[in-house]
């Protein structure tokens, strides 16, 4: 049985036009935070399967785009397919992504903060 790991993940994207991009994101209980520009993200993980399944949506407010990620996760690895939704009417970009867990954040249920 897989359970999504809270903490920082390194994402690597490969788009169909051969461009690629990588970034770090912190996943904590359904919220995804990226400290690289004006981004906001959310995710839903379907625990209990082996591997688990995950759906991620990231909004890029600077470029006015949304990218949707779907895939599987197990332990400290996840990956799948992605599709972008630009607001300029251009072709919808598609690609693949992978991510690996690079740090663990422990959530202290008795407080409002995060212990590292």
N, CA, C and O atoms as CSV, one atom per row, in Angstrom:
chain,resi,resn,atom,element,x,y,z
A,1,UNK,N,N,0.836,-1.175,0.000
A,1,UNK,CA,C,0.000,0.000,0.000
A,1,UNK,C,C,0.886,1.245,0.000
A,1,UNK,O,O,1.821,1.339,0.795
A,2,UNK,N,N,0.599,2.195,-0.882
A,2,UNK,CA,C,1.384,3.427,-0.986
A,2,UNK,C,C,0.664,4.582,-0.310
A,2,UNK,O,O,-0.562,4.679,-0.356
A,3,UNK,N,N,1.435,5.446,0.312
A,3,UNK,CA,C,0.943,6.692,0.882
A,3,UNK,C,C,1.885,7.790,0.417
A,3,UNK,O,O,3.104,7.621,0.444
A,4,UNK,N,N,1.319,8.920,-0.011
A,4,UNK,CA,C,2.150,10.006,-0.527
A,4,UNK,C,C,3.016,10.579,0.601
A,4,UNK,O,O,2.531,10.783,1.715
A,5,UNK,N,N,4.263,10.832,0.319
A,5,UNK,CA,C,5.186,11.382,1.306
A,5,UNK,C,C,5.113,12.903,1.314
A,5,UNK,O,O,5.289,13.537,0.274
A,6,UNK,N,N,4.852,13.498,2.491
A,6,UNK,CA,C,4.938,14.946,2.639
A,6,UNK,C,C,6.395,15.365,2.514
A,6,UNK,O,O,7.294,14.600,2.862
A,7,UNK,N,N,6.630,16.563,2.023
A,7,UNK,CA,C,7.987,17.081,1.926
A,7,UNK,C,C,8.264,17.670,0.558
A,7,UNK,O,O,7.345,17.955,-0.209
A,8,UNK,N,N,9.544,17.849,0.260
A,8,UNK,CA,C,9.959,18.467,-0.996
A,8,UNK,C,C,10.242,17.407,-2.040
A,8,UNK,O,O,10.931,16.420,-1.780
A,9,UNK,N,N,9.700,17.627,-3.223
A,9,UNK,CA,C,9.873,16.732,-4.368
A,9,UNK,C,C,10.530,17.511,-5.496
A,9,UNK,O,O,10.233,18.689,-5.689
A,10,UNK,N,N,11.413,16.871,-6.238
A,10,UNK,CA,C,12.040,17.454,-7.423
A,10,UNK,C,C,11.292,16.935,-8.639
A,10,UNK,O,O,11.308,15.734,-8.907
A,11,UNK,N,N,10.631,17.832,-9.387
A,11,UNK,CA,C,9.871,17.478,-10.583
A,11,UNK,C,C,10.712,17.741,-11.826
A,11,UNK,O,O,11.412,18.751,-11.902
A,12,UNK,N,N,10.646,16.845,-12.788
A,12,UNK,CA,C,11.310,17.010,-14.080
A,12,UNK,C,C,10.251,16.794,-15.152
A,12,UNK,O,O,9.623,15.737,-15.212
A,13,UNK,N,N,10.058,17.810,-16.003
A,13,UNK,CA,C,9.059,17.758,-17.075
A,13,UNK,C,C,9.755,17.640,-18.424
A,13,UNK,O,O,10.794,18.262,-18.644
A,14,UNK,N,N,9.196,16.857,-19.313
A,14,UNK,CA,C,9.691,16.741,-20.697
A,14,UNK,C,C,8.493,16.930,-21.614
A,14,UNK,O,O,7.605,16.078,-21.657
A,15,UNK,N,N,8.460,18.035,-22.344
A,15,UNK,CA,C,7.342,18.367,-23.222
A,15,UNK,C,C,7.525,17.739,-24.599
A,15,UNK,O,O,8.641,17.380,-24.977
A,16,UNK,N,N,6.438,17.606,-25.347
A,16,UNK,CA,C,6.472,16.966,-26.670
A,16,UNK,C,C,7.317,17.744,-27.674
A,16,UNK,O,O,7.785,17.163,-28.653
A,17,UNK,N,N,7.526,19.044,-27.458
A,17,UNK,CA,C,8.372,19.825,-28.370
A,17,UNK,C,C,9.849,19.751,-27.975
A,17,UNK,O,O,10.663,20.534,-28.464
A,18,UNK,N,N,10.187,18.823,-27.103
A,18,UNK,CA,C,11.552,18.559,-26.631
A,18,UNK,C,C,12.043,19.510,-25.552
A,18,UNK,O,O,13.145,19.322,-25.036
A,19,UNK,N,N,11.264,20.526,-25.194
A,19,UNK,CA,C,11.702,21.388,-24.101
A,19,UNK,C,C,11.513,20.656,-22.774
A,19,UNK,O,O,10.677,19.759,-22.656
A,20,UNK,N,N,12.297,21.052,-21.788
A,20,UNK,CA,C,12.168,20.429,-20.480
A,20,UNK,C,C,12.374,21.477,-19.402
A,20,UNK,O,O,12.954,22.535,-19.647
A,21,UNK,N,N,11.895,21.171,-18.211
A,21,UNK,CA,C,11.970,22.097,-17.094
A,21,UNK,C,C,11.934,21.287,-15.812
A,21,UNK,O,O,11.265,20.255,-15.748
A,22,UNK,N,N,12.638,21.739,-14.800
A,22,UNK,CA,C,12.583,21.067,-13.505
A,22,UNK,C,C,12.365,22.110,-12.411
A,22,UNK,O,O,12.748,23.271,-12.556
A,23,UNK,N,N,11.754,21.681,-11.330
A,23,UNK,CA,C,11.469,22.572,-10.210
A,23,UNK,C,C,11.263,21.744,-8.949
A,23,UNK,O,O,10.979,20.548,-9.013
A,24,UNK,N,N,11.412,22.398,-7.808
A,24,UNK,CA,C,11.108,21.776,-6.524
A,24,UNK,C,C,9.724,22.213,-6.080
A,24,UNK,O,O,9.338,23.364,-6.283
A,25,UNK,N,N,8.981,21.306,-5.478
A,25,UNK,CA,C,7.666,21.610,-4.938
A,25,UNK,C,C,7.515,20.905,-3.598
A,25,UNK,O,O,7.985,19.783,-3.413
A,26,UNK,N,N,6.856,21.580,-2.672
A,26,UNK,CA,C,6.579,20.986,-1.368
A,26,UNK,C,C,5.138,20.512,-1.350
A,26,UNK,O,O,4.221,21.296,-1.596
A,27,UNK,N,N,4.933,19.236,-1.061
A,27,UNK,CA,C,3.607,18.643,-0.981
A,27,UNK,C,C,3.273,18.389,0.480
A,27,UNK,O,O,3.986,17.661,1.173
A,28,UNK,N,N,2.179,18.997,0.947
A,28,UNK,CA,C,1.722,18.793,2.320
A,28,UNK,C,C,0.199,18.722,2.320
A,28,UNK,O,O,-0.474,19.716,2.048
A,29,UNK,N,N,-0.332,17.562,2.621
A,29,UNK,CA,C,-1.768,17.356,2.836
A,29,UNK,C,C,-2.658,18.027,1.789
A,29,UNK,O,O,-3.593,18.742,2.152
A,30,UNK,N,N,-2.394,17.818,0.522
A,30,UNK,CA,C,-3.254,18.314,-0.543
A,30,UNK,C,C,-2.851,19.631,-1.160
A,30,UNK,O,O,-3.424,20.031,-2.173
A,31,UNK,N,N,-1.876,20.324,-0.579
A,31,UNK,CA,C,-1.414,21.589,-1.143
A,31,UNK,C,C,0.004,21.430,-1.668
A,31,UNK,O,O,0.855,20.807,-1.034
A,32,UNK,N,N,0.234,22.000,-2.825
A,32,UNK,CA,C,1.543,21.961,-3.463
A,32,UNK,C,C,2.063,23.388,-3.539
A,32,UNK,O,O,1.371,24.261,-4.064
A,33,UNK,N,N,3.262,23.649,-3.030
A,33,UNK,CA,C,3.853,24.981,-3.025
A,33,UNK,C,C,5.136,24.969,-3.835
A,33,UNK,O,O,5.988,24.098,-3.657
A,34,UNK,N,N,5.269,25.950,-4.733
A,34,UNK,CA,C,6.473,26.098,-5.544
A,34,UNK,C,C,7.044,27.481,-5.267
A,34,UNK,O,O,6.344,28.482,-5.418
A,35,UNK,N,N,8.296,27.545,-4.868
A,35,UNK,CA,C,8.939,28.833,-4.600
A,35,UNK,C,C,9.750,29.267,-5.817
A,35,UNK,O,O,10.945,29.540,-5.708
A,36,UNK,N,N,9.102,29.330,-6.964
A,36,UNK,CA,C,9.783,29.671,-8.214
A,36,UNK,C,C,8.787,30.393,-9.114
A,36,UNK,O,O,8.262,29.795,-10.053
A,37,UNK,N,N,8.521,31.655,-8.845
A,37,UNK,CA,C,7.542,32.374,-9.636
A,37,UNK,C,C,6.200,32.405,-8.931
A,37,UNK,O,O,6.090,32.050,-7.757
A,38,UNK,N,N,5.190,32.829,-9.656
A,38,UNK,CA,C,3.850,32.950,-9.090
A,38,UNK,C,C,3.025,31.723,-9.454
A,38,UNK,O,O,2.240,31.746,-10.402
A,39,UNK,N,N,3.211,30.662,-8.695
A,39,UNK,CA,C,2.540,29.397,-8.951
A,39,UNK,C,C,1.665,29.022,-7.765
A,39,UNK,O,O,1.941,29.413,-6.631
A,40,UNK,N,N,0.619,28.270,-8.032
A,40,UNK,CA,C,-0.192,27.659,-6.986
A,40,UNK,C,C,-0.555,26.265,-7.450
A,40,UNK,O,O,-0.849,26.053,-8.626
A,41,UNK,N,N,-0.537,25.320,-6.539
A,41,UNK,CA,C,-0.858,23.961,-6.932
A,41,UNK,C,C,-1.680,23.227,-5.900
A,41,UNK,O,O,-1.708,23.595,-4.726
A,42,UNK,N,N,-2.346,22.189,-6.351
A,42,UNK,CA,C,-3.096,21.304,-5.483
A,42,UNK,C,C,-2.933,19.886,-5.998
A,42,UNK,O,O,-2.644,19.680,-7.176
A,43,UNK,N,N,-3.115,18.915,-5.128
A,43,UNK,CA,C,-3.023,17.531,-5.575
A,43,UNK,C,C,-3.990,16.660,-4.797
A,43,UNK,O,O,-4.394,16.988,-3.682
A,44,UNK,N,N,-4.350,15.549,-5.405
A,44,UNK,CA,C,-5.159,14.521,-4.769
A,44,UNK,C,C,-4.449,13.202,-4.971
A,44,UNK,O,O,-4.101,12.841,-6.095
A,45,UNK,N,N,-4.235,12.485,-3.889
A,45,UNK,CA,C,-3.570,11.189,-3.961
A,45,UNK,C,C,-4.565,10.103,-3.573
A,45,UNK,O,O,-5.259,10.214,-2.563
A,46,UNK,N,N,-4.626,9.058,-4.383
A,46,UNK,CA,C,-5.475,7.907,-4.092
A,46,UNK,C,C,-4.599,6.863,-3.420
A,46,UNK,O,O,-3.930,6.068,-4.081
A,47,UNK,N,N,-4.615,6.879,-2.096
A,47,UNK,CA,C,-3.807,5.937,-1.330
A,47,UNK,C,C,-4.472,4.565,-1.316
A,47,UNK,O,O,-5.657,4.428,-1.620
A,48,UNK,N,N,-3.702,3.575,-0.965
A,48,UNK,CA,C,-4.242,2.235,-0.795
A,48,UNK,C,C,-3.914,1.297,-1.927
A,48,UNK,O,O,-3.909,0.081,-1.738
A,49,UNK,N,N,-3.643,1.830,-3.090
A,49,UNK,CA,C,-3.257,0.990,-4.224
A,49,UNK,C,C,-1.740,0.825,-4.202
A,49,UNK,O,O,-1.042,1.529,-3.472
A,50,UNK,N,N,-1.251,-0.084,-4.983
A,50,UNK,CA,C,0.197,-0.267,-5.085
A,50,UNK,C,C,0.552,-0.450,-6.551
A,50,UNK,O,O,0.443,-1.575,-7.039
A,51,UNK,N,N,0.963,0.561,-7.280
A,51,UNK,CA,C,1.329,1.893,-6.787
A,51,UNK,C,C,0.102,2.768,-6.550
A,51,UNK,O,O,-0.994,2.459,-7.019
A,52,UNK,N,N,0.301,3.872,-5.810
A,52,UNK,CA,C,-0.762,4.839,-5.606
A,52,UNK,C,C,-0.942,5.695,-6.852
A,52,UNK,O,O,-0.075,5.721,-7.725
A,53,UNK,N,N,-2.054,6.383,-6.929
A,53,UNK,CA,C,-2.331,7.265,-8.063
A,53,UNK,C,C,-2.395,8.702,-7.566
A,53,UNK,O,O,-2.820,8.966,-6.441
A,54,UNK,N,N,-1.963,9.633,-8.427
A,54,UNK,CA,C,-1.937,11.041,-8.039
A,54,UNK,C,C,-2.390,11.917,-9.205
A,54,UNK,O,O,-2.100,11.629,-10.366
A,55,UNK,N,N,-3.103,12.988,-8.873
A,55,UNK,CA,C,-3.488,14.017,-9.840
A,55,UNK,C,C,-3.030,15.355,-9.268
A,55,UNK,O,O,-3.287,15.662,-8.104
A,56,UNK,N,N,-2.353,16.146,-10.093
A,56,UNK,CA,C,-1.794,17.426,-9.664
A,56,UNK,C,C,-2.234,18.498,-10.656
A,56,UNK,O,O,-2.266,18.252,-11.862
A,57,UNK,N,N,-2.570,19.677,-10.159
A,57,UNK,CA,C,-2.853,20.831,-11.015
A,57,UNK,C,C,-2.004,21.991,-10.525
A,57,UNK,O,O,-1.972,22.284,-9.330
A,58,UNK,N,N,-1.312,22.654,-11.454
A,58,UNK,CA,C,-0.470,23.796,-11.103
A,58,UNK,C,C,-0.848,24.980,-11.988
A,58,UNK,O,O,-0.842,24.877,-13.215
A,59,UNK,N,N,-1.176,26.102,-11.356
A,59,UNK,CA,C,-1.479,27.339,-12.071
A,59,UNK,C,C,-0.243,28.226,-12.063
A,59,UNK,O,O,0.383,28.425,-11.022
A,60,UNK,N,N,0.103,28.754,-13.225
A,60,UNK,CA,C,1.212,29.693,-13.390
A,60,UNK,C,C,0.582,31.055,-13.677
A,60,UNK,O,O,0.160,31.322,-14.802
A,61,UNK,N,N,0.519,31.911,-12.662
A,61,UNK,CA,C,-0.166,33.190,-12.809
A,61,UNK,C,C,0.603,34.175,-13.679
A,61,UNK,O,O,-0.001,35.069,-14.272
A,62,UNK,N,N,1.920,34.029,-13.769
A,62,UNK,CA,C,2.717,34.916,-14.607
A,62,UNK,C,C,2.420,34.681,-16.083
A,62,UNK,O,O,2.187,35.631,-16.831
A,63,UNK,N,N,2.427,33.420,-16.504
A,63,UNK,CA,C,2.193,33.078,-17.911
A,63,UNK,C,C,0.749,32.707,-18.212
A,63,UNK,O,O,0.414,32.385,-19.352
A,64,UNK,N,N,-0.104,32.749,-17.200
A,64,UNK,CA,C,-1.535,32.468,-17.342
A,64,UNK,C,C,-1.784,31.108,-17.986
A,64,UNK,O,O,-2.480,30.997,-18.995
A,65,UNK,N,N,-1.203,30.081,-17.381
A,65,UNK,CA,C,-1.389,28.712,-17.854
A,65,UNK,C,C,-1.715,27.802,-16.676
A,65,UNK,O,O,-1.449,28.130,-15.520
A,66,UNK,N,N,-2.293,26.659,-16.997
A,66,UNK,CA,C,-2.536,25.603,-16.017
A,66,UNK,C,C,-1.971,24.320,-16.593
A,66,UNK,O,O,-2.166,24.026,-17.772
A,67,UNK,N,N,-1.275,23.558,-15.771
A,67,UNK,CA,C,-0.762,22.258,-16.190
A,67,UNK,C,C,-1.367,21.193,-15.292
A,67,UNK,O,O,-1.400,21.333,-14.069
A,68,UNK,N,N,-1.844,20.130,-15.916
A,68,UNK,CA,C,-2.442,19.008,-15.203
A,68,UNK,C,C,-1.518,17.804,-15.312
A,68,UNK,O,O,-1.058,17.456,-16.399
A,69,UNK,N,N,-1.255,17.174,-14.177
A,69,UNK,CA,C,-0.375,16.009,-14.114
A,69,UNK,C,C,-1.183,14.834,-13.574
A,69,UNK,O,O,-1.905,14.987,-12.589
A,70,UNK,N,N,-1.075,13.678,-14.196
A,70,UNK,CA,C,-1.651,12.450,-13.650
A,70,UNK,C,C,-0.578,11.379,-13.688
A,70,UNK,O,O,0.263,11.362,-14.586
A,71,UNK,N,N,-0.611,10.490,-12.714
A,71,UNK,CA,C,0.401,9.447,-12.701
A,71,UNK,C,C,0.289,8.538,-11.504
A,71,UNK,O,O,-0.731,8.498,-10.816
A,72,UNK,N,N,1.355,7.816,-11.276
A,72,UNK,CA,C,1.452,6.864,-10.174
A,72,UNK,C,C,2.588,7.269,-9.253
A,72,UNK,O,O,3.518,7.962,-9.666
A,73,UNK,N,N,2.508,6.833,-8.004
A,73,UNK,CA,C,3.604,7.052,-7.065
A,73,UNK,C,C,3.796,5.810,-6.219
A,73,UNK,O,O,2.853,5.072,-5.934
A,74,UNK,N,N,5.021,5.604,-5.832
A,74,UNK,CA,C,5.358,4.520,-4.922
A,74,UNK,C,C,6.635,4.903,-4.191
A,74,UNK,O,O,7.663,5.177,-4.811
A,75,UNK,N,N,6.557,4.917,-2.873
A,75,UNK,CA,C,7.721,5.303,-2.084
A,75,UNK,C,C,8.153,6.723,-2.390
A,75,UNK,O,O,7.362,7.658,-2.272
A,76,UNK,N,N,9.402,6.883,-2.780
A,76,UNK,CA,C,9.968,8.205,-3.036
A,76,UNK,C,C,9.996,8.589,-4.506
A,76,UNK,O,O,10.726,9.505,-4.885
A,77,UNK,N,N,9.213,7.907,-5.346
A,77,UNK,CA,C,9.173,8.193,-6.784
A,77,UNK,C,C,7.741,8.357,-7.261
A,77,UNK,O,O,6.825,7.727,-6.732
A,78,UNK,N,N,7.553,9.207,-8.264
A,78,UNK,CA,C,6.260,9.322,-8.941
A,78,UNK,C,C,6.502,9.793,-10.365
A,78,UNK,O,O,7.565,10.329,-10.682
A,79,UNK,N,N,5.516,9.591,-11.213
A,79,UNK,CA,C,5.647,10.030,-12.594
A,79,UNK,C,C,4.409,9.709,-13.393
A,79,UNK,O,O,3.556,8.937,-12.955
A,80,UNK,N,N,4.311,10.312,-14.585
A,80,UNK,CA,C,3.153,10.074,-15.436
A,80,UNK,C,C,3.132,11.006,-16.623
A,80,UNK,O,O,4.174,11.362,-17.173
A,81,UNK,N,N,1.925,11.400,-17.015
A,81,UNK,CA,C,1.722,12.267,-18.174
A,81,UNK,C,C,1.200,13.617,-17.717
A,81,UNK,O,O,0.628,13.750,-16.635
A,82,UNK,N,N,1.413,14.629,-18.574
A,82,UNK,CA,C,0.949,15.978,-18.247
A,82,UNK,C,C,0.412,16.650,-19.505
A,82,UNK,O,O,0.761,16.292,-20.629
A,83,UNK,N,N,-0.444,17.631,-19.273
A,83,UNK,CA,C,-0.983,18.425,-20.374
A,83,UNK,C,C,-1.103,19.870,-19.888
A,83,UNK,O,O,-1.514,20.122,-18.755
A,84,UNK,N,N,-0.742,20.805,-20.752
A,84,UNK,CA,C,-0.808,22.219,-20.414
A,84,UNK,C,C,-2.011,22.874,-21.061
A,84,UNK,O,O,-2.480,22.429,-22.109
A,85,UNK,N,N,-2.510,23.931,-20.438
A,85,UNK,CA,C,-3.648,24.675,-20.972
A,85,UNK,C,C,-3.289,26.157,-21.019
A,85,UNK,O,O,-3.561,26.887,-20.066
A,86,UNK,N,N,-2.674,26.614,-22.129
A,86,UNK,CA,C,-2.352,28.039,-22.249
A,86,UNK,C,C,-3.606,28.845,-22.568
A,86,UNK,O,O,-4.548,28.317,-23.159
A,87,UNK,N,N,-3.624,30.117,-22.180
A,87,UNK,CA,C,-4.812,30.933,-22.437
A,87,UNK,C,C,-4.742,31.676,-23.768
A,87,UNK,O,O,-5.655,32.435,-24.093
A,88,UNK,N,N,-3.674,31.473,-24.548
A,88,UNK,CA,C,-3.502,32.240,-25.783
A,88,UNK,C,C,-4.011,31.531,-27.030
A,88,UNK,O,O,-3.806,32.018,-28.142
A,89,UNK,N,N,-4.667,30.395,-26.864
A,89,UNK,CA,C,-5.220,29.686,-28.011
A,89,UNK,C,C,-4.223,28.837,-28.761
A,89,UNK,O,O,-4.569,28.252,-29.788
A,90,UNK,N,N,-2.994,28.748,-28.282
A,90,UNK,CA,C,-1.998,27.924,-28.961
A,90,UNK,C,C,-2.301,26.446,-28.727
A,90,UNK,O,O,-3.152,26.092,-27.911
A,91,UNK,N,N,-1.591,25.598,-29.457
A,91,UNK,CA,C,-1.790,24.157,-29.329
A,91,UNK,C,C,-1.540,23.720,-27.890
A,91,UNK,O,O,-0.668,24.257,-27.206
A,92,UNK,N,N,-2.305,22.756,-27.451
A,92,UNK,CA,C,-2.165,22.248,-26.091
A,92,UNK,C,C,-0.915,21.392,-25.985
A,92,UNK,O,O,-0.826,20.353,-26.640
A,93,UNK,N,N,0.058,21.806,-25.172
A,93,UNK,CA,C,1.279,21.015,-25.029
A,93,UNK,C,C,1.039,19.770,-24.174
A,93,UNK,O,O,0.222,19.778,-23.253
A,94,UNK,N,N,1.764,18.712,-24.498
A,94,UNK,CA,C,1.674,17.453,-23.759
A,94,UNK,C,C,3.076,16.978,-23.453
A,94,UNK,O,O,4.037,17.391,-24.101
A,95,UNK,N,N,3.194,16.105,-22.461
A,95,UNK,CA,C,4.503,15.578,-22.125
A,95,UNK,C,C,4.445,14.548,-21.026
A,95,UNK,O,O,3.380,14.049,-20.662
A,96,UNK,N,N,5.620,14.240,-20.504
A,96,UNK,CA,C,5.746,13.283,-19.411
A,96,UNK,C,C,6.496,13.954,-18.262
A,96,UNK,O,O,7.223,14.926,-18.467
A,97,UNK,N,N,6.315,13.433,-17.071
A,97,UNK,CA,C,6.966,14.000,-15.902
A,97,UNK,C,C,7.378,12.892,-14.951
A,97,UNK,O,O,6.825,11.793,-14.963
A,98,UNK,N,N,8.360,13.211,-14.131
A,98,UNK,CA,C,8.782,12.329,-13.056
A,98,UNK,C,C,9.171,13.204,-11.875
A,98,UNK,O,O,9.505,14.376,-12.049
A,99,UNK,N,N,9.129,12.644,-10.686
A,99,UNK,CA,C,9.519,13.387,-9.487
A,99,UNK,C,C,10.113,12.421,-8.480
A,99,UNK,O,O,9.747,11.247,-8.424
A,100,UNK,N,N,11.030,12.940,-7.691
A,100,UNK,CA,C,11.595,12.130,-6.619
A,100,UNK,C,C,11.647,12.952,-5.341
A,100,UNK,O,O,11.860,14.164,-5.374
A,101,UNK,N,N,11.450,12.283,-4.225
A,101,UNK,CA,C,11.362,12.892,-2.906
A,101,UNK,C,C,12.760,13.279,-2.439
A,101,UNK,O,O,13.649,12.430,-2.380
A,102,UNK,N,N,12.966,14.572,-2.103
A,102,UNK,CA,C,14.307,14.996,-1.701
A,102,UNK,C,C,14.413,15.429,-0.248
A,102,UNK,O,O,15.524,15.546,0.269
A,103,UNK,N,N,13.287,15.675,0.433
A,103,UNK,CA,C,13.348,15.974,1.867
A,103,UNK,C,C,12.014,15.647,2.507
A,103,UNK,O,O,10.972,15.639,1.852
A,104,UNK,N,N,12.069,15.380,3.782
A,104,UNK,CA,C,10.878,14.966,4.515
A,104,UNK,C,C,10.489,16.065,5.493
A,104,UNK,O,O,11.324,16.575,6.239
A,105,UNK,N,N,9.211,16.420,5.479
A,105,UNK,CA,C,8.671,17.353,6.464
A,105,UNK,C,C,7.751,16.563,7.379
A,105,UNK,O,O,6.912,15.791,6.914
A,106,UNK,N,N,7.908,16.756,8.657
A,106,UNK,CA,C,7.072,16.064,9.625
A,106,UNK,C,C,6.004,17.033,10.101
A,106,UNK,O,O,6.325,18.146,10.518
A,107,UNK,N,N,4.757,16.636,10.049
A,107,UNK,CA,C,3.673,17.510,10.470
A,107,UNK,C,C,3.329,17.198,11.918
A,107,UNK,O,O,3.003,16.062,12.261
A,108,UNK,N,N,3.403,18.209,12.751
A,108,UNK,CA,C,3.074,18.074,14.155
A,108,UNK,C,C,1.594,18.392,14.307
A,108,UNK,O,O,1.192,19.549,14.188
A,109,UNK,N,N,0.785,17.379,14.566
A,109,UNK,CA,C,-0.662,17.565,14.619
A,109,UNK,C,C,-1.107,18.432,15.788
A,109,UNK,O,O,-2.232,18.930,15.784
A,110,UNK,N,N,-0.255,18.623,16.784
A,110,UNK,CA,C,-0.626,19.414,17.942
A,110,UNK,C,C,-0.337,20.897,17.799
A,110,UNK,O,O,-0.572,21.660,18.736
A,111,UNK,N,N,0.169,21.324,16.647
A,111,UNK,CA,C,0.495,22.741,16.478
A,111,UNK,C,C,0.086,23.196,15.086
A,111,UNK,O,O,-0.386,22.404,14.271
A,112,UNK,N,N,0.276,24.478,14.831
A,112,UNK,CA,C,-0.041,25.032,13.522
A,112,UNK,C,C,1.169,25.103,12.614
A,112,UNK,O,O,1.049,25.506,11.457
A,113,UNK,N,N,2.316,24.725,13.109
A,113,UNK,CA,C,3.540,24.847,12.334
A,113,UNK,C,C,4.011,23.529,11.780
A,113,UNK,O,O,3.370,22.489,11.937
A,114,UNK,N,N,5.130,23.602,11.140
A,114,UNK,CA,C,5.755,22.421,10.556
A,114,UNK,C,C,7.121,22.266,11.196
A,114,UNK,O,O,7.886,23.225,11.300
A,115,UNK,N,N,7.415,21.065,11.618
A,115,UNK,CA,C,8.729,20.784,12.171
A,115,UNK,C,C,9.588,20.157,11.096
A,115,UNK,O,O,9.153,19.245,10.393
A,116,UNK,N,N,10.802,20.645,10.970
A,116,UNK,CA,C,11.715,20.085,9.973
A,116,UNK,C,C,12.798,19.314,10.690
A,116,UNK,O,O,13.684,18.752,10.047
